[in-house]
Amino acid sequence: MELLSGQILEYSFEASKSLDVNIHYHEDHEVIYGITKNGISGDKGVFHSNKKQYYCLMWTNPGSEPVDLVYSYRIRRESGR
């Protein structure tokens, strides 16, 4: 998803088993991570975008069993902007 400078991504999720989750973007041949959390089955938080960029919100299942995932997100401007 595209975030502009000064935008905030609010996210939350619940999963039936532990997952690894991150928010990242690609710059040239590099992957830049903004948030990385491993082995969690739920979380909520905010991510502040410092520059216009296309970001990926990614969940990885480290196990071999299927996982049910429910997530939501909202993009908003920072207060006063």
Secondary structure, DSSP 8 states (H G I E B T S, - for coil): -EE-TTEEEEEEEEEEEEEEEEEEEEETTEEEEEEEEEEEEEEEEEEE-SS-EEEEEEEE--SSS---EEEEEEEEE-TT-
